[in-house]
Amino acid sequence: MTMSLDKAYDYCKKLTEKSGPHFSVGFRFLPPAKRRAIYAVYAFCRYADDIVDEHQEQALEPLLQAWEAELEACYRQKPQHPITIALADAAQHFPIPKEGFLGLIAGCRMDLEVGRYASFKDLMIYVDLVATTIRDLSLPIFGYSDAKGIHLGRSLSTALQLTNIVRDVGEDLDRSRIYLPLNEIKAAGYSEAELIAKVKNEAFLKMMAFQCKRVRGYFDEAAYLIPMVESDSRVAVSLMRNVYVALIDRIEKKPFEVLDTQIRLSLADRAKVVTQTLLENKG
């Protein structure tokens, strides 16, 4: 190993907080061992995602294969990258399944091969790879007491990913990707051509209202997961949910913004969610 564990974990923390300012808000409320482990897990997933999002001018399959090889080295306790140095240690303290990371990488490969989804059923194949795998990787760290947590964890991970999709419509268009199901676009009276042109009309608003309502349904179900996770993880899981619900609130107020700007919560908005969540979890 070429880097100390402390420096490796700090690398993961910095990458996570830079790349996932909403997703990671709750992580700082975890106890140290869980916090370090979840930073390592998120950093590995973020790195894989960045391969397909930030290296558009390169041959991406070799980069994914190299990251897969580094994962294998990690689980043989022979890591070379700062992220996998931290992850190799975390995997000795928590039963983090390697298969979750392999599924996530498979989802990243879909981004290289698939740019449109005909239906929500088709989209959920992708969501299960890039989001339900996060459930599989994080629940062993959070800890949970009821087998129903597996189903409810999928509800939370689905809600988070669908929020990302709704939030990043404009950014994804700039990468020639449309994650919104084409049949649902058509059902709203909108069209793929209008979406590509970023046309703002009543049909777009109807489509966005439908998408946001579905996301809220998943978030409502995911609320039942919180009492099932270990007590020292509940604030963190609550914040994962509540920060993203606040994002949906923001999107519903100004749906057209997703076409042109990056929808983000300000530090003050995030602080407000943290305060409200801490009050809800008090005692």
C-alpha positions in Angstrom: 0.0 0.0 0.0 1.3 3.4 -1.0 -1.0 5.5 1.2 -1.9 5.4 4.9 -5.4 4.4 5.8 -6.2 7.8 7.3 -5.2 9.6 4.1 -7.1 7.1 2.0 -10.3 7.6 4.0 -9.7 11.4 3.8 -9.5 11.1 0.0 -12.8 9.3 0.0 -14.4 11.8 2.3 -13.3 14.8 0.1 -14.5 13.1 -3.1 -17.8 12.2 -1.6 -18.5 15.7 -0.2 -17.5 17.3 -3.5 -19.4 15.0 -5.8 -22.4 14.2 -3.6 -23.2 17.4 -1.5 -26.9 16.3 -1.1 -26.5 12.6 -0.8 -23.7 12.8 1.8 -25.3 15.4 4.1 -26.2 12.7 6.6 -23.0 10.8 6.5 -21.3 13.1 9.1 -23.9 12.0 11.7 -22.8 8.3 11.5 -20.3 7.0 14.1 -16.7 7.0 12.9 -16.4 3.4 11.6 -19.7 3.6 9.7 -18.9 7.0 8.4 -15.5 6.0 7.0 -17.0 2.9 5.4 -19.8 4.7 3.7 -17.4 7.3 2.4 -15.3 4.5 0.9 -18.4 2.8 -0.7 -19.7 6.1 -2.2 -16.3 7.1 -3.5 -15.9 3.8 -5.3 -19.3 4.2 -6.9 -18.7 7.9 -7.7 -15.4 7.0 -9.4 -17.1 4.4 -11.6 -19.9 6.9 -12.5 -17.4 9.6 -13.4 -15.7 7.3 -15.8 -18.7 7.3 -18.1 -19.7 10.9 -17.3 -16.5 12.8 -17.3 -14.3 11.0 -19.8 -16.4 11.4 -23.0 -13.4 11.7 -25.3 -11.7 8.5 -24.2 -12.4 4.8 -24.8 -14.4 4.0 -21.7 -14.7 0.3 -21.6 -10.9 -0.2 -20.8 -11.3 2.3 -18.0 -14.3 0.4 -16.5 -12.3 -2.9 -16.9 -9.4 -1.4 -15.1 -11.7 -0.2 -12.2 -13.2 -3.7 -12.1 -9.7 -5.2 -11.8 -8.9 -2.8 -9.0 -12.1 -4.0 -7.2 -10.8 -7.6 -7.5 -7.5 -6.5 -6.1 -9.3 -4.7 -3.3 -11.1 -7.9 -2.2 -7.9 -9.8 -2.3 -6.5 -7.1 0.1 -4.1 -5.9 -2.5 -5.5 -2.4 -3.3 -3.5 0.2 -5.2 -5.8 3.2 -5.4 -6.7 5.5 -2.4 -10.4 4.6 -2.7 -9.8 0.8 -2.7 -7.2 1.1 0.1 -10.0 2.5 2.3 -12.6 0.1 0.9 -10.4 -2.9 1.6 -10.2 -1.9 5.2 -13.9 -1.1 5.4 -14.8 -4.6 4.0 -12.9 -6.1 6.9 -15.3 -4.4 9.4 -18.6 -4.7 7.5 -20.0 -7.4 5.2 -19.9 -5.2 2.1 -20.7 -7.4 -0.9 -18.4 -7.2 -3.9 -21.4 -8.1 -6.1 -22.9 -4.7 -5.4 -20.0 -2.9 -6.9 -20.0 -5.3 -9.9 -23.7 -4.5 -10.5 -23.0 -0.8 -10.3 -20.2 -1.1 -12.9 -22.7 -3.1 -15.1 -25.1 -0.1 -14.8 -22.3 2.2 -15.8 -21.8 0.1 -18.9 -25.5 0.5 -19.7 -24.8 4.3 -20.0 -22.3 3.4 -22.8 -24.9 1.3 -24.6 -28.3 2.7 -23.9 -29.4 6.3 -24.4 -33.2 5.8 -24.2 -35.7 3.8 -22.2 -39.0 2.8 -23.8 -40.9 2.3 -20.5 -40.5 2.6 -16.7 -40.1 -1.2 -16.6 -37.0 -0.8 -18.9 -35.7 2.1 -16.8 -36.0 0.0 -13.6 -33.4 -2.5 -15.0 -30.9 0.4 -15.1 -32.1 1.7 -11.7 -31.6 -1.6 -10.0 -28.1 -1.8 -11.3 -27.0 1.7 -10.3 -29.2 2.4 -7.3 -30.5 -0.9 -5.7 -26.9 -2.0 -5.6 -26.2 1.0 -3.3 -28.8 -0.4 -1.0 -26.9 -3.7 -1.0 -23.7 -1.9 -0.2 -25.0 0.5 2.4 -27.4 -1.5 4.5 -24.7 -3.8 5.8 -23.0 -0.6 7.1 -26.1 1.0 8.5 -27.3 -2.2 10.0 -31.0 -3.2 10.1 -33.3 -5.4 12.2 -36.1 -6.4 9.9 -36.0 -8.3 6.6 -38.5 -5.8 5.3 -35.6 -3.4 5.3 -34.4 -5.0 2.0 -37.6 -4.0 0.2 -37.8 -0.6 1.8 -34.1 0.0 1.0 -34.9 -0.5 -2.6 -37.7 2.1 -2.3 -35.3 4.6 -0.9 -32.5 3.9 -3.5 -35.1 4.1 -6.3 -36.5 7.4 -5.0 -33.0 8.8 -4.8 -32.1 7.7 -8.3 -35.4 8.9 -9.8 -34.8 12.3 -8.2 -31.4 12.4 -9.8 -33.0 11.6 -13.2 -35.7 14.3 -12.8 -33.2 16.9 -11.5 -30.6 16.2 -14.2 -32.8 16.2 -17.3 -30.9 19.1 -18.9 -27.5 17.8 -18.1 -28.4 14.3 -19.4 -29.7 15.8 -22.6 -26.3 17.5 -23.1 -24.8 14.0 -22.9 -27.4 12.7 -25.4 -29.2 10.7 -22.8 -32.9 10.6 -21.9 -33.8 8.6 -18.9 -37.4 9.6 -18.7 -39.4 6.8 -20.2 -40.4 7.6 -23.8 -43.9 6.2 -23.4 -44.5 8.5 -20.4 -43.2 11.5 -22.3 -45.7 10.7 -25.1 -48.5 10.1 -22.7 -48.1 13.7 -21.3 -48.5 15.1 -24.9 -44.9 15.9 -25.1 -42.3 14.4 -27.4 -38.7 13.3 -27.5 -38.0 16.0 -30.1 -39.4 18.7 -27.9 -37.4 17.4 -25.0 -34.2 17.5 -27.0 -35.1 21.1 -28.0 -35.8 21.9 -24.3 -39.3 23.2 -25.2 -41.1 24.6 -22.2 -44.9 24.1 -22.4 -47.8 22.7 -20.5 -47.1 19.2 -21.7 -43.6 19.3 -20.1 -45.2 20.5 -16.8 -47.7 17.6 -17.0 -44.9 15.1 -17.6 -42.8 16.5 -14.7 -45.8 16.5 -12.3 -46.2 12.8 -13.1 -42.6 12.0 -12.5 -42.4 13.9 -9.2 -45.6 12.3 -7.9 -44.1 8.8 -8.5 -40.9 9.8 -6.7 -42.8 11.0 -3.7 -44.6 7.6 -3.5 -41.2 5.9 -3.2 -40.1 8.4 -0.6 -43.3 7.8 1.4 -42.7 4.1 1.4 -39.0 4.6 2.3 -39.9 6.5 5.5 -40.7 3.1 7.0 -37.1 2.0 6.6 -35.8 4.6 9.1 -36.9 2.8 12.4 -35.5 -0.5 11.0 -31.9 0.6 10.7 -29.7 0.7 13.8 -30.3 3.6 16.0 -26.9 5.2 15.3 -27.7 5.3 11.6 -31.2 6.7 11.7 -30.3 10.4 11.4 -28.1 9.7 8.4 -30.7 7.6 6.6 -33.4 10.2 7.5 -31.2 12.9 5.9 -30.6 10.9 2.8 -34.3 10.9 2.3 -35.2 14.3 3.6 -32.6 16.3 1.6 -33.8 14.6 -1.6 -37.4 15.3 -0.7 -36.4 19.0 -0.4 -34.9 18.7 -3.9 -38.2 17.4 -5.2 -40.0 20.3 -3.5 -37.7 22.7 -5.3 -38.2 21.0 -8.7 -42.0 21.0 -8.3 -42.0 24.7 -7.7 -40.0 25.5 -10.8 -40.0 22.5 -13.2 -38.6 24.3 -16.2 -35.3 25.0 -14.4 -34.2 21.4 -14.8 -33.8 22.0 -18.5 -31.3 24.8 -18.2 -29.6 24.8 -14.8 -28.2 22.5 -12.1 -30.8 22.2 -9.4 -29.0 22.3 -6.1 -30.0 23.1 -2.5 -28.1 26.0 -1.0 -26.1 25.5 2.2 -28.8 27.3 4.1 -31.5 25.0 2.6 -29.5 22.0 3.6 -28.9 23.3 7.0 -32.7 23.8 7.4 -33.3 20.2 6.5 -30.7 19.0 8.9 -32.2 21.1 11.7 -35.7 19.8 11.0 -34.5 16.2 10.8 -32.6 16.4 14.0 -35.7 17.7 15.8 -37.8 14.8 14.3 -35.2 12.3 15.5 -34.7 13.8 18.9 -35.1 11.2 21.6 
